[in-house]
């Protein structure tokens, strides 16, 4: 009996010691987070994307925001700031169109939430209700310096759902999201057709269905929101200009149809994909729409047979607002990385500065978030990517990613 009591006492003592150790570990961790809220990032080259790159630059970070940016001889680093160094420093990268967080890396039905196949028209499906902030693909792109994603439903139905903008860090969707509804997705062309015997089965039917719903939305927008259903609320926000239509259109005829819809209903449209953009460049420019260009790693065939690695450069030269995307990948590896896309753009007609802009400040402007992200300037979110060389070179690695002023990745990618 005494031996049993002695063992029980030892077990209790052990649990007490473990509890104390855990509490000490938590305290130390919180202490480190507090210290790391004040960071000085030093770079041999700092691409602010708010002007010319800075040689021997410093970015001061305090309480999640950028405090100051400048050359080392003009920016004094306070003694209590943690100093992080890198060869090249850029703003956190922005993926202007992806599906990660809804579709996962396992490529299995249980982690593929970017398409509900029960109907062709479902604008009420919110990306926030399907987003998994702990999906490994989010971690993967974060390790390349991607700090913000415009993610949501995939272009595989006429209107599959909504998009949202999130940071690539957060334990819950509420921690990650910064724009709950950034667009309603529309798919024109073969990807949005349901096939023989189902609706829509033709391009004409797809446009007719979209037009009919927009007409309904015009009427619904005149009613109090309390009297509408979730679908009419979603479409009314489009009619009111609060939310754009993100229209996936690759063939020239589908691009023109998208522009016609924009003009007919006076709604905001962002073109997604636009493989044939070079064929209708003057029409795109005249319409005043933005383009999130197809990934260079996309499969060229069918509606995308006209895709070109020079399209981004030609859109940029024409003065069309453009950004890059990782897009929707139906098979493995399930996502691409926009840093690669920018590297390819720099090899196909764009300067390194313009190529980097397509995944930083230009993407931020396209998403209406340039006052908050996309460049390194005082007052903006402290989202920063660190590299051991030119980020657009294949042999360079991302060595650190800072999101909202916290170092969230040190994995070398």
HELIX and SHEET records of a PDB file:
HELIX    1   1 UNK A    2  UNK A   36  1                                  35    
HELIX    2   2 UNK A  109  UNK A  111  5                                   3    
HELIX    3   3 UNK A  127  UNK A  129  5                                   3    
HELIX    4   4 UNK A  136  UNK A  142  1                                   7    
HELIX    5   5 UNK A  173  UNK A  176  1                                   4    
HELIX    6   6 UNK A  190  UNK A  192  5                                   3    
HELIX    7   7 UNK A  203  UNK A  220  1                                  18    
HELIX    8   8 UNK A  225  UNK A  227  5                                   3    
HELIX    9   9 UNK A  230  UNK A  239  1                                  10    
HELIX   10  10 UNK A  252  UNK A  265  1                                  14    
HELIX   11  11 UNK A  277  UNK A  280  5                                   4    
HELIX   12  12 UNK A  281  UNK A  287  1                                   7    
HELIX   13  13 UNK A  302  UNK A  304  5                                   3    
HELIX   14  14 UNK A  311  UNK A  317  1                                   7    
HELIX   15  15 UNK A  338  UNK A  346  1                                   9    
HELIX   16  16 UNK A  352  UNK A  357  1                                   6    
HELIX   17  17 UNK A  361  UNK A  366  1                                   6    
SHEET    1   A 7 UNK A  65  UNK A  71  0                                        
SHEET    2   A 7 UNK A  54  UNK A  62 -1                                        
SHEET    3   A 7 UNK A  38  UNK A  47 -1                                        
SHEET    4   A 7 UNK A  82  UNK A  91  1                                        
SHEET    5   A 7 UNK A 384  UNK A 387 -1                                        
SHEET    6   A 7 UNK A 398  UNK A 403 -1                                        
SHEET    7   A 7 UNK A 406  UNK A 409 -1                                        
SHEET    1   B 8 UNK A  93  UNK A  98  0                                        
SHEET    2   B 8 UNK A 146  UNK A 152  1                                        
SHEET    3   B 8 UNK A 161  UNK A 167 -1                                        
SHEET    4   B 8 UNK A 177  UNK A 187 -1                                        
SHEET    5   B 8 UNK A 244  UNK A 249  1                                        
SHEET    6   B 8 UNK A 269  UNK A 273  1                                        
SHEET    7   B 8 UNK A 290  UNK A 293  1                                        
SHEET    8   B 8 UNK A 322  UNK A 324  1                                        
END                                                                             
